[in-house]
Amino acid sequence: MRNNNTCTIIMYHYVRDLVNTQYPDIKGLNTHLFIEQIEFLQKHYHFITIEELIDSFQNKSPLAPNSVLLTFDDGYMDHFNNVFPILNRKKIQGCFYIPVETVVKNTILDVNKIHFILAKVTDKQKLYNELLNALDNYRAEYSLKPNDFYINKLAIADRFDTKEVIFIKRLLQVELEETLKNKITSELFNKYVTSDEKAFSRELYMNEEQISCMQRNGMHIGGHGHSHYWLDSLSKEQQAFEIEKTREFIETIGGDSNYWTMSYPYGSYNDDTLDILKNNGCKLGFTTDVNILDTKLHNYLTIPRLDTNDIPKNRHDEPNSWYNYI
Ligand SMILES: [Zn+2]
C-alpha cells in the first residue's frame, strides 16, 4: 500500500480500434484494452483530478492511497472519439495535452508523419535505402557527415524494433537539424501516405470545438507546445514563444490560464523551460521519466509518468511491481 504522497500518472498516445483502421500497424493501444485497463485501475487504484494533484503540491494536502491520474498526449481525434466517452461515462477526469499548431494550422507533427510512413511501408529495408539516398542528396547543402557515421551511431536494434526502423526513427526524430528533418519527412509522407496534409490533419487531431467540449465536461486541457519541438534544443526566446502560444491556446478553448499545466514534447526540457514556466504560473509539468510521482521527492515541474504498457491491460490481472512502490 502506498503512502499518501505518491501518485501513478499514466501516459497515453493513440487509443484506437487498430485492426479496423487504415493503418493497423500504428503502434497504439486498442480501445478494448483501454477499457480493460480502466476497469483494472478502478479495481485497484483511486482516480484523482489534476486539481487535487496541484493542491497536494501547493498545500501539502495528502493524496488518496493508490491514486492515479490519466494523461493523453498529442491531441488525437482518438481521444475525443474513443477515450472521452468512456471517461465521461465513468466520471473520470483525463488530462489532454494539445500541440497548438495541429489545431490552429492543420499541420501534422513530424513525429506523427514518421509513424504513418512506417505503418504504410512494409518494406523497411527499402525505406532505409531511400533515406541513405536522401542523405547523399542533401550532404553538400547541409554539411552532413558520411552515411557510415549515422549508421554506426543510430542503426542499433532494441527489444521493440529492427536496426532499420531504429535508424529511420532516430535520424528523422532527433539526429538531423529541424529544417532537414522536416524536409525529408514531408517528402516521404507525401510519397507514401498523402499529399493532402490539411485533410489528414483534420482526421488525425481534434478541433477547437471538440477540445472545448471536453473541457466543459470536466476534462483538463493542458499545453504541449506550439510546434511540438524538443524544448531543450531551443533558445530561451524560442521556448518563451512556444510556451506563450500554449498558454494563449488554453485560454482560447475556455481553460483557466492561471491554472494551467504542461506536458513536455518528447519529455524534453531544460532550466530555461522551468524558469519560463515558473514565471508564467504553470502549475504542473509532466516529463517522460519512468517512475511513480512522489510529491515529497519530485519537483512540481518535472513529474515522472508511466506508460500505458507499464500497467496491466486485463481487468482480472493482479497489480504489478509498480503498485507496491513506496
Ligand atoms: Zn507529444
Boltz pocket constraint, residues with backbone or C-beta under 6 A from the ligand:
constraints:
  - pocket:
      binder: B
      contacts: [[A, 73], [A, 74], [A, 224], [A, 228], [A, 264], [A, 265], [A, 266]]
      max_distance: 6.0
